[in-house]
Amino acid sequence: MKKKLLILVLLISSFARAQNAEVSLIGTYFWKHAIVLTPCEIDGTLIKGATEITSIPNQYFRIIRELAADHYVIEVLEYTSSKKNFAQYNLAGGTAKFESLGEPKEYKEMVYDKAYFLVSESDVQNHAGQWIPLRFAFGIINFPFKYRMQPGRGDFSGSFNFGAGLGIKLPHKDNANTTFSFLNGYSLSSVDLNAASVRRNATELEQANNFTALSVSFGFLVENRRVQAGMFLGFDTINHLNQKQFGWYYQGKPWLSVGFGYALFSNEEPGGANVKTSQ
């Protein structure tokens, strides 16, 4: 009994430590507001005589080092070397160094000393948003109808069915109202086989008959404030025995549909992997 109690206490204490562990903010962000950036070395040491500059709203940056005094070393994501922002935010030495290099063609392809800046934790928490990198996404998709696009046999059919959607959610800001995902859907659905849709043995069918089909689809989903809708292209296949008996015209043929998503989500915790974002 004592051993079990000791194990329970250890488990609880381990869980408590895990819950209280600080979450790393290493990752890619953007400034919501302009704040003061202090030039520093990559280790956080301040550069004597360096001039402070202000950030630009919507400017992307990356936290690369966390310091003990609740400060971070950041690097501003690279601007093209033909822009003045490159000199101010990417080049160590700033505008003075920029002017000493001459025309852009003389340093455009050169290896240069990167600029680093010191910011406080409160600056990041209060004035920055996270850039969410490419993530896996999954959820439920419903197709209320399907338009079967065969030449001379184009037809609409009701198809209120649900299926699993797997794919990727594209990179976006954490405060974005609209996000985009590419999805691959799988579901079991019912299809109507009747005299007009089969090649043979139509007399063996009831006037309308439902057969189970495997549906596979590919599409693009837009999410705006939790409303999810998109366009999907897919195909249905009934089982081999039924297809051999009736010869369904639409077996494996493409259809087009509007899809609606439910509970589509991806893991978007802070401190995600860095992504390369040009400015």
C-alpha positions in Angstrom: 0.0 0.0 0.0 2.8 2.4 0.9 4.6 1.7 -2.4 1.4 2.4 -4.4 0.9 5.6 -2.5 4.5 6.7 -3.2 4.2 5.9 -6.9 0.9 8.0 -7.0 2.7 10.9 -5.2 5.6 10.8 -7.7 3.2 10.7 -10.7 1.3 13.7 -9.4 4.4 15.7 -8.7 5.8 14.8 -12.1 2.5 16.0 -13.7 2.6 19.2 -11.7 6.2 19.9 -12.8 5.2 19.3 -16.4 2.2 21.6 -16.1 4.3 24.4 -14.5 7.2 24.0 -17.0 7.7 27.2 -19.0 6.6 27.1 -22.6 9.4 28.0 -25.1 8.6 30.9 -27.4 11.2 30.0 -29.9 9.4 30.4 -33.3 8.3 32.8 -36.0 6.1 35.8 -35.3 5.0 39.2 -36.7 4.7 42.5 -35.0 1.2 43.8 -34.5 2.5 47.2 -33.3 5.7 49.2 -33.7 8.0 48.7 -30.7 11.6 49.7 -30.0 14.3 47.2 -31.1 17.7 47.4 -29.4 20.7 46.1 -31.5 22.7 43.4 -29.9 25.1 40.5 -30.6 23.8 37.0 -31.1 24.4 36.2 -27.4 22.3 39.2 -26.3 25.2 41.5 -25.5 24.3 45.1 -26.2 26.3 46.9 -29.0 27.9 50.1 -27.7 26.9 53.2 -29.6 24.2 51.4 -31.7 21.1 53.3 -32.4 17.7 51.8 -31.5 15.1 51.5 -34.2 11.4 50.7 -34.3 9.8 47.7 -35.7 7.2 47.8 -38.5 3.6 46.5 -38.0 3.3 43.1 -39.8 7.0 42.7 -39.9 8.1 39.1 -39.5 10.8 38.0 -37.1 12.2 34.9 -35.4 13.0 34.4 -31.8 16.3 32.6 -31.8 17.4 32.8 -28.1 15.8 33.1 -24.7 17.8 34.9 -22.1 17.4 34.5 -18.3 16.2 38.0 -17.7 12.9 37.5 -19.6 14.4 38.9 -22.8 14.8 37.4 -26.2 17.3 37.7 -29.1 15.4 38.0 -32.4 16.3 38.3 -36.0 14.1 40.0 -38.5 13.3 37.8 -41.4 15.2 38.8 -44.5 14.2 41.6 -46.8 15.5 41.6 -50.4 18.9 43.4 -50.5 17.5 46.0 -52.9 15.3 47.4 -50.2 16.3 49.9 -47.5 14.7 47.7 -44.9 17.4 45.2 -45.6 20.0 47.6 -44.3 18.0 48.6 -41.2 16.8 45.2 -40.1 19.1 42.5 -41.6 22.6 44.1 -41.9 24.8 44.4 -38.8 25.8 48.1 -38.6 22.6 49.3 -40.1 22.3 52.2 -42.5 25.9 53.3 -42.0 27.1 49.9 -43.1 24.6 50.0 -46.0 26.0 53.3 -47.3 29.6 52.1 -47.0 28.9 49.2 -49.3 28.0 51.3 -52.4 25.4 50.2 -54.9 23.2 47.2 -54.2 24.9 45.1 -56.9 28.1 45.2 -54.9 26.6 43.4 -51.9 23.5 41.7 -53.2 25.0 38.2 -53.2 27.6 38.7 -50.5 27.7 37.0 -47.2 27.0 39.7 -44.6 26.9 40.0 -40.8 23.3 39.6 -39.7 21.6 42.0 -37.4 20.2 40.9 -34.1 17.9 42.7 -31.6 17.0 42.5 -28.0 13.3 42.6 -27.0 11.5 41.8 -23.7 9.1 39.0 -23.1 6.3 41.5 -22.5 7.0 43.0 -25.9 6.4 39.6 -27.6 3.4 38.7 -25.5 1.6 42.1 -25.9 2.7 43.3 -29.3 3.4 40.2 -31.5 1.3 37.4 -33.0 2.6 34.0 -34.0 3.0 32.8 -37.6 1.6 29.3 -37.7 3.6 27.1 -40.0 2.3 24.4 -42.3 0.4 21.8 -40.2 -1.5 18.6 -40.7 -5.3 19.0 -40.5 -8.1 16.5 -40.2 -11.8 16.5 -39.5 -15.2 15.7 -41.0 -16.5 16.7 -44.5 -20.1 16.5 -45.8 -21.0 16.5 -49.5 -24.7 17.5 -49.8 -24.7 16.8 -53.6 -22.5 15.5 -56.4 -22.5 16.6 -60.0 -21.3 13.7 -62.2 -19.6 15.2 -65.2 -19.7 12.5 -67.8 -20.3 13.8 -71.4 -23.9 13.3 -72.4 -24.7 11.9 -69.0 -24.1 14.8 -66.6 -26.3 14.4 -63.6 -26.9 15.8 -60.1 -27.4 13.4 -57.2 -28.1 14.0 -53.6 -25.3 12.7 -51.4 -25.7 13.7 -47.7 -22.8 11.7 -46.4 -19.9 12.3 -44.0 -16.4 11.3 -44.4 -12.9 11.8 -42.9 -10.8 14.6 -44.3 -7.0 14.5 -44.0 -4.6 17.1 -45.4 -2.6 20.2 -44.6 -3.5 23.6 -43.4 -1.5 26.4 -45.1 0.7 28.8 -43.0 -1.2 31.7 -41.5 -1.1 34.3 -38.8 -2.6 33.2 -35.5 -5.2 36.1 -35.6 -6.2 35.3 -39.2 -10.0 35.2 -39.8 -9.5 33.1 -43.0 -7.4 30.0 -43.4 -6.9 27.5 -46.3 -6.5 23.8 -46.4 -5.9 21.1 -49.0 -7.7 17.9 -48.1 -8.1 14.3 -49.2 -11.4 12.8 -48.2 -12.6 9.2 -47.7 -16.1 8.0 -46.9 -18.8 5.4 -47.5 -21.8 6.8 -49.3 -25.0 5.5 -51.0 -25.6 5.8 -54.7 -28.8 5.3 -56.7 -28.6 2.7 -59.5 -31.6 2.8 -61.9 -32.3 2.0 -65.5 -30.8 5.2 -66.7 -27.5 4.7 -64.9 -26.6 1.1 -65.7 -25.6 -0.7 -68.9 -27.2 -4.0 -68.3 -29.7 -6.0 -66.1 -31.8 -2.9 -65.4 -34.9 -5.1 -64.9 -33.2 -6.6 -61.9 -33.2 -3.3 -60.1 -36.0 -1.8 -58.2 -37.2 1.5 -59.5 -34.6 3.2 -57.3 -32.0 1.3 -55.5 -29.2 2.4 -53.1 -25.8 0.7 -53.2 -22.9 1.4 -50.9 -19.9 3.0 -52.6 -16.4 4.1 -51.5 -15.9 7.8 -52.2 -12.5 9.3 -52.5 -12.1 13.1 -53.0 -9.5 15.9 -53.2 -10.2 19.5 -52.6 -9.6 22.9 -51.2 -11.3 24.1 -48.1 -11.6 27.7 -46.9 -12.3 28.4 -43.2 -13.7 31.8 -42.1 -14.6 32.3 -38.4 -15.3 28.5 -38.0 -17.4 28.3 -41.2 -15.7 25.8 -43.5 -16.6 25.2 -47.2 -14.7 24.3 -50.3 -14.8 22.6 -53.7 -14.0 19.0 -54.1 -13.3 16.6 -57.0 -13.8 12.9 -56.4 -15.0 9.5 -57.6 -17.2 6.7 -56.4 -16.8 2.9 -56.8 -19.3 0.3 -55.9 -18.1 -3.3 -55.2 -16.9 -5.5 -58.0 -19.8 -7.9 -58.0 -22.4 -5.2 -58.3 -20.4 -3.4 -61.0 -20.0 -6.7 -63.0 -23.8 -7.3 -62.7 -25.1 -3.9 -63.6 -22.3 -1.9 -65.3 -22.8 1.4 -63.5 -21.9 4.2 -65.9 -20.4 6.4 -63.2 -18.0 3.8 -61.7 -14.7 5.5 -61.0 -15.8 8.6 -63.0 -15.2 12.1 -61.6 -17.8 14.2 -59.8 -17.7 17.8 -58.5 -19.2 18.9 -55.2 -19.3 21.7 -52.6 -17.9 20.3 -49.3 -18.6 21.5 -45.8 -16.2 20.9 -43.0 -16.9 20.1 -39.4 -14.4 20.2 -36.5 -11.5 20.6 -38.9 -8.4 21.5 -36.8 -4.6 21.3 -36.6 -2.2 21.6 -33.8 -1.3 25.3 -33.4 0.4 25.6 -30.0 2.9 28.4 -29.6 6.5 28.0 -30.4 6.0 26.1 -33.7 8.7 25.2 -36.2 10.3 28.1 -38.0 9.4 28.8 -41.6 11.1 30.8 -44.2 9.0 33.9 -45.0 10.3 36.5 -47.3 9.6 40.2 -47.0 
